[in-house]
Amino acid sequence: MNELIETEKGEASGDIPIINHPIRRFIDANRAPLGTFAVFVVMMAVFIAANPQVFSQWNIYRSVLTTLPVALFLVVPLVFVVTAGEIDLSFPATMGFSAWIFALVVHAGFTPYLGVVAGTATGMILGLIVGSIVVYFNLSSLVATLGMNFVLRGVIQIANEGMPIALTSLSESSLKRIFSSNVLGVPTQALWGLAFVIFAALLFNRHRFGVHVKIVGDNPDSARQMGIDVDWVRIKTFVFVGIGAAFAGIFSTLINFTWWPTAGEGYFLPVLASVFVGGTPTWGGVGTVVGGAIGALIVSFIQTGVVGAGLSGFYVQFFDGVIIILALIGHRWNQPRYR
């Protein structure tokens, strides 16, 4: 009642009602990413207070920005899959497999740009295969994609017997200068990662595909009645994960000039944590690309921050768990449960 009176008074006096204020609408529409950003600010404040000398230097931030894009290429497409009501646990092996194809093309003496095309096409094909298996065989995406992760990783290990592929020629290539150099002290790959996040956010929030993903994740039966091809929408989200994983593998190889058979394995848990820390719930129909990107930033900063604050690396996993749990609790309080 008091809010109604205040609103009527605001309208009578010519002021914008508080409940319709643009800032209030912005906050209500972006509660999840704003909550994630608040977690990041608090975390960084703690790190800076613990060791202001280290965190006043640009080098520590540059080191995080160098590898952060690899996580962004994995996290952002997973937001689409989870929003559609599925999960893809094959992304680490897809990343390694796509990077392997890229490395084979470059190692054979072909232009690295052809390697990018081959690696990206590999990621798309693997995503299409994984999505088709889940959708058309009506399998649990959790179990099916986990199985595909083992299959792809096994193929890599069998074919290479644990041996890496050195790609020293990449250090002098124009591809490296375009995708993995520095602009005014900022790693170029960070700019490409930011561009990918912006593109994905527009796709998720402003494009028909993003709308279909949300509707399918919220209520597949209603989506079918609306004329949406539910199966194809679900498959396309897996294809998008494959594309992102391919980009992640290629950028990771460009950073190190070496392809490793274990490429992608270390991103399994951090990437999944980033999706949920970012505010995308597990029940489908709701998601946030920007929140997922901030979640990736949080998870990427934890290890560097803990060590930079003067603690031993043995504390990293402990703080991983603490920050993840606190972020999830914060999201639970900050937004209603839609299901």
N, C-alpha and C positions, 0 to 999 in steps of 0.2 A: 504493500500500500504506500509506504514512504517513497519507494522508488517511482511509483506511478505519479505521486504528487510532485516529486522533484522533476520528473520528465515533463509534466504539464507546465510547471513553472518555467522550465527551460524553453519550452515551445512558445509560451506566452511572451517571454522576454526577448525572443528572437535568437536565443542561444541554441547550439546544437545539443540535443539530449545526450546525456552521458552514455546511455546504452547504444546509441547510434554513432558515437564519435569514431572517426576513421582509425584512430590509434587503438581504441577498444576492439574494433572489428579486426584489425590486423593481429592483435594479440590473440583473440579467440580463434582466428583461422590458422595461427602458427604456434599453438601452445606447445606442441611436441618439439619442434626445432629450437624454439626459444628456451624451453626447459633444458634441452641438451646443451645449448650454448651456455646457459647458466652454470651447468656442471663443469664445462670446460674452463670458464672464467675462475670458478672457485679452485679448481685443480691447479691452474697456472699460478694463482695467487699464493697458494701453499708452496709450490715449487720456488717461486721467486723469493718468498719470505725466507725459505730454508737456505738459499744460496743466491743472493742477489747479484754477486759478481759474475757467476756463470751465466745466469739467465738475462744479463744485460748485454751479452755478446750475441751478434747475429749468427755466428757459426753454428750454434746449437740448433737454431731454428732452420737454418739452411740444410743441416744434416737430416732433419725430419722431413722437410719439403722434398728432399731428393727421392725418398722412397715412398712417401705418402701417396702419390698418384697411382702406384701399383695397387694399393688397397682400395682407392676410390673406384678404379675400373672394375673391381670385384664387388664392392659393397653396393654401389648404386643399382646395377641390374638386379641384384638379389632383392632389393626393395620391391621391384615389380613382381617377382615370383612370389614372395611372401604375401604381398597384397592380393595376388590372385588366388591365395589359399593353398599354395604349394611350397615346396622347399627344394633347393638344389644343392646337394652335398658333393656333386662331382666337379665343382668349379676348380679345386686345386689341381686335379689331374688334367682337366681341360686346358688350364693355364700352361702346365708343363708340356702337354702334347702339342699345343699350338706353337709354343716357343721352340719346341724340337723341330717342327717342320720349318719354321723360320730359320733356325740355325743350319739345318741341312741344305737349304737353298743357298744361303750365304756362303757356307763352307764349300759348296760345289763351284763357287766362283761366279754365281749370278749376282745381278744387282740387288742390294738390300731391299729396294722398293718392291721387287718381285717377291722377296721373302715376306714382306709385310702383307702383300695380297694373299700369298699362300697361307700364311699363318692365320690371318683373319678369316679366310674361307674355311680353314680347318675348324676354327672355333664355331663358326656358324653351322657347319655340317654336324659337328658333335652335339651342339645344342639342339639341332633338329632331331637327331637320333634319340637323344635322351628324352626330349619332350614327347616324341612319338611313342616311345616305349611306355612312358608314364600314362599318357592319355589314351592311346588306342588299346593297350592291354589292361587298362583300368587298374594300375598298380599304385601302391603307396609311393609317393614321390620321395619320402624319407628313405625307405628301404631301397628302392630302385636306383636312385641317384648315388646312394652310398655304394651299392654294388658296382655301378659304372665307374665310380672313382677307383675302386680296386682293379677293375678290368683294364682301364686305361693306364693306370700306374704300372700294372704288371706288364703290359705291352712295352712300355718305355724301358723298364728294367731288363726285360728279356732281350730286346733289340740292342741295348747299349751296354749291358752288363756293368752298370754303374759308372761308366766312363763319361766324363764331360766332353763338350765340344768347345774348343777355344776359337774365338772369332776376333782376333786382333785387328783384322782389316777394318772392322767397324769403327775403330778409333779415328780413322782418317776419312771416313765417309761423310757425305753431305747429310745423310739420314741422321747420323749422330748429332751433327751441328743443329739440325732442325728440331729434333725431338729430345735431345739429352745434352744440352749445353747450359750456358748461363746468360741471363739478360739482366744487367745491372745488379749482379750478385744473387739474382733469383733463379733457381733451377728451371730450365725451360719446361721440363716435364710437369712441374707444378702448374704452369699456365695451361698446358694441355689437359691436365686433370681437372682444373677449374672449368675449362671450356666444356669438358664432358659432363660435369655436374650440372652446368647451366642448361645444356642441351637436354639432358635427362629430366631435369625439373620441368622444363617447358613441355616435353613429351608427356610427362606424368600429369601435369596440371592443366595444360592448355590444348592438348591434342586428343582426338577421338580415341586413340589407342589407350591412353592413360585412363580415360573415362570408362572404357570397356573393361580394363583390368580391375578397376575398383568395383564395378557392378558384378563382374564374374566372381570376384572374391567374396562379395557380400551375399549374393544370392544367385547361384548358377541357374536355377529354375526360372527365376524372373528374367534373367538375362536372355535365356532361350526364347521366352515368350515375347521379348522385345526385338527378336530377330538377330541377336548377336550370336556369331559362331563361337560358342564357348570353347570348344576343343581347340580351334585354331588360335584363339587369344591366349590360351594357356601354353600352347606350343611356342608361340612367338615370344613369350616371356623367357622360356628356356633358351631360345635362339639368341635373345639379347644377352643373357648370361654368358653364352658361348663367345659372343663378340667381345664383351667386356673382359672375359678371361684371356682371350687372345691378345688384346691390347696390353693387359697386365703382363703377360709372358714376354711380349716383344719389348716393352719398356724395361722390364727387369733385365733382359739380356743386353739391351743397349747400355744400361748402367754398369754392368759387370764385364761386358765383352766376353762373357762365357755362359754357355748353357749347361745347366746341371740337371741330371736325371731327377733330382729331388725338388726341382723348381715348383713352387706353389704349395708344398707341404706345410711350410711354416705359417701360411696365411689362413689355414682352416678355421681354427678357433677365434683368432682376432677378428676376422671378417664377419663371422656369424655374430660375435659379440657387438661389433660396430652397428650392425643392422638393428639389433634390438635396443642397444643403448641409445641409438638415434631416435627412437620413439615409434618404430613400426611394430605394432602388436602381432601376436602369433596367430590370431584368428581370422585374418583376411579381411579385405574390403577397405582397409585403412592403411595408409603408409605415408612416409615423408622422405623424399629424396635428399633434401637439404639436411634434415636431421641425421640421415644415414651418413652423409659426408662429414658432418660435425662429429658423429660418433667415431668415424674412422680417424679423425684428427685426434680425438681423445685417446683412443687405444694406441695410436702411433706414438703419442707423446709420453705415455706412461713409462715405458722402459727408459727412454732418454731422460725424462724428468726425475725418475727415482734415482738413477745413477748420478745425474747432475746435481741433485740435492745433497749428495754426499753419502747415500745409503748403498749397501752392497746389492749386487744384482740378485741376491737371494730373496730380496723383498719384492721383486717385480711381480711375481705371480700373486702374492698376497694383495698388493694394491690393485692389480687387475680385477680380482674378485670383489674387493671393497667398492671400487668405483662402479663396476657393472651393477652390483646389487643396489647401491645408492641411487644410481641413475634410473633403474627400473622402478624402485619405490617412488622416486620423484615423479615419474611418468604416471604411475598409478594414482597418485594424488592430484596430478595436474590436469588430467583429462578423464572424461567418463568412459566407462567400458561400454562399447557399442554392442557387444554380444555377451 
